[in-house]
Amino acid sequence: MSPARTTRSRAVLVLAAIAVVVVVADQASKACAIALLEGRPRIAVLGDLAGFAFLRNPGAAFGLGAGSTWVFGLIALAVLAVILVASRRLASPAWAVGLGLLLGGLLGNLADRVFRRPGFFRGAVVDFIDLHFFVCNVADIAITAAACTIVLATVRGVGLDGRTEAERAAAGRGAERQEAAL
């Protein structure tokens, strides 16, 4: 196996492993939240700043689009497809982590929309981590961490393939020289 292919295989393995860990942590924490928090008042941990409060959210962030739960499921499936296509070129550890976090968070919340009440593609996402301005879950935190990781990789100029913009430009110049020599 070539070094480039080995690097790609490792990156895809990292992506998949992180996604699995996030989904398991998300679904396990939601099961605990349902068992321990549903129907109970908010539990303060840091006063009003942070605590636990059970909420079933049929919408997106801040409950927006609560009447269109199925649309969020379709968006999640589209993002899943983009991640799978992108993973074919994946060789960057940073992108592998970012896309793994995104995939795990996406699948964690998609599982709620597909399998939780009131029904298929209409299920409400279980939120329970109260951070004063909003209530979220492990999947939401993973998605936020994914966004930060992907933005940092992009700002640093690292592409999916692990090369920086300067490396891609140098490779392009080398290819131009080879063509000119022919």
PEQUI-V699009 format. One record per backbone hydrogen bond with DSSP energy under -0.5 kcal/mol. NH is the residue of the N-H (numbers start at 1). CO is the residue of the C=O. If there is no record, write none. Layout:
((NH | CO) (NH | CO))
This chain:
((6 | 2) (7 | 3) (8 | 4) (9 | 5) (10 | 6) (11 | 7) (12 | 8) (13 | 9) (14 | 10) (15 | 11) (16 | 12) (17 | 13) (18 | 14) (19 | 15) (20 | 16) (21 | 17) (22 | 18) (23 | 19) (24 | 20) (25 | 21) (26 | 22) (27 | 23) (28 | 24) (29 | 25) (30 | 26) (31 | 27) (32 | 28) (33 | 29) (34 | 30) (35 | 31) (36 | 32) (37 | 33) (38 | 33) (38 | 34) (40 | 37) (43 | 52) (44 | 42) (45 | 50) (46 | 50) (49 | 46) (51 | 130) (52 | 43) (53 | 128) (55 | 127) (57 | 55) (57 | 125) (58 | 56) (60 | 64) (63 | 60) (64 | 61) (66 | 63) (68 | 65) (69 | 66) (71 | 68) (72 | 68) (73 | 69) (74 | 70) (75 | 71) (76 | 72) (77 | 73) (78 | 74) (79 | 75) (80 | 76) (81 | 77) (82 | 78) (83 | 79) (84 | 80) (85 | 81) (86 | 82) (87 | 83) (88 | 85) (89 | 86) (90 | 87) (91 | 160) (92 | 160) (96 | 92) (97 | 93) (98 | 94) (99 | 95) (100 | 96) (101 | 97) (102 | 98) (103 | 99) (104 | 100) (105 | 101) (106 | 102) (107 | 103) (108 | 104) (109 | 105) (110 | 106) (111 | 107) (112 | 108) (113 | 109) (114 | 110) (115 | 111) (116 | 112) (119 | 116) (122 | 113) (122 | 119) (123 | 113) (123 | 119) (124 | 117) (125 | 57) (127 | 55) (127 | 125) (128 | 136) (129 | 136) (130 | 51) (130 | 128) (131 | 129) (131 | 134) (133 | 131) (136 | 129) (141 | 137) (142 | 138) (143 | 139) (144 | 140) (145 | 141) (146 | 142) (147 | 143) (148 | 144) (149 | 145) (150 | 146) (151 | 147) (152 | 148) (153 | 149) (154 | 150) (155 | 151) (156 | 152) (157 | 154) (158 | 153) (159 | 157) (159 | 163) (162 | 159) (165 | 157) (168 | 164) (169 | 165) (170 | 166) (171 | 167) (172 | 168) (173 | 169) (174 | 170) (175 | 171) (176 | 172) (177 | 173) (178 | 174) (179 | 175) (180 | 176) (181 | 177) (182 | 178))
